[in-house]
Amino acid sequence: MNKLLAAAVVALIPLAGSAAEGDKTRPATPAGQSGTFETLDANKDGRISMPEASADPKLVESFSAADKNGDGYLDNAEFDNSIAKPQK
């Protein structure tokens, strides 16, 4: 559990720097509101990583379950399925 927490903190460090600089390339997702695939895919590589997903608290909670192929990223289909069928 501590390793998972440490990994999450390390993954979020670059995002903290962007937020402090007023990064306008990715709009903030208000709490309780899901972002779109396009807004969450900050680097526009066609997939959402865990650091990118951290902008959407709901997606962070279901990220592992939504990542059906286990590659550590959500493609558009996995993202759509995670929204259509919220994970418990």
N, C-alpha and C positions, 0 to 999 in steps of 0.2 A: 504494500500500500504506500509506504514512504517513497519507494522508487517511482511509482506512478505519479504521485504528487510532485516529486522533484522534476520528472520529465515534463509535466504540464507547466510548471513554473518556468523551466528553461525554454519551452516552446513559446511562451507568452512574452518573454523579454523583448524580442524585436518589435512586437506589437506595441509595447509600452512606449518605446522610442518614437514610433510613428504617431501615436496619439499625442505625445508631448509636443511634437513638431506641427500639429494641426494638419495631418495628412488628409488631403482632399481627394485622393485617388479612390478611396473606399468610404462610402457613407456609413456612418454608425447605424447599427440596427437597434431601434428602441427596445428596451426590455419588454419581453412578452410578445414581440412581433418577429415573425420569421423573415429572414432575408430571402432574396431570390438567388438562384444559382449564379446568375451573372454578377450580382453585387458581392456575393461571398467569394467567388473565384477571383480574388484580388490580382493575381499575377496572370490571369487569362490563359492558363495552360489547359483548360478544359476539365479540370478536376479540383475538388476542394480538399485541402489538407486540414489536419486538426488545428494548426494555428489560424488558418483562414476561418474555420468553423467556429472558432472561439468568439467571433463577432455575434454569433447567434446562440444564446444560452440553451435554447430548446434543442438545437442541433447537436451541441456538445454532449448533452445527456444521452442522445440516441446514436451518436456517431459510430461506435463499435458495432452495434446491432445493424445499422444501416449499411455498413461496409461489407456487403455480402461476399465479395471475393477476397477480403482480408488483405488488400494491398496497402492499407493505410490512407487511402484517398476515397472520396465519393465522386463517382462520375455522375452525369446528369440523370441517368436512369435510377441509380441508387438514391440520389437526392430526392427525385420525384416520389419514389416509393416511401422514403422516410417521412415525407410530408403527407402523402395520401393515407398511409397506415402508421400513425404514431407508434413508436416502440414503447413497450411497458417495462 
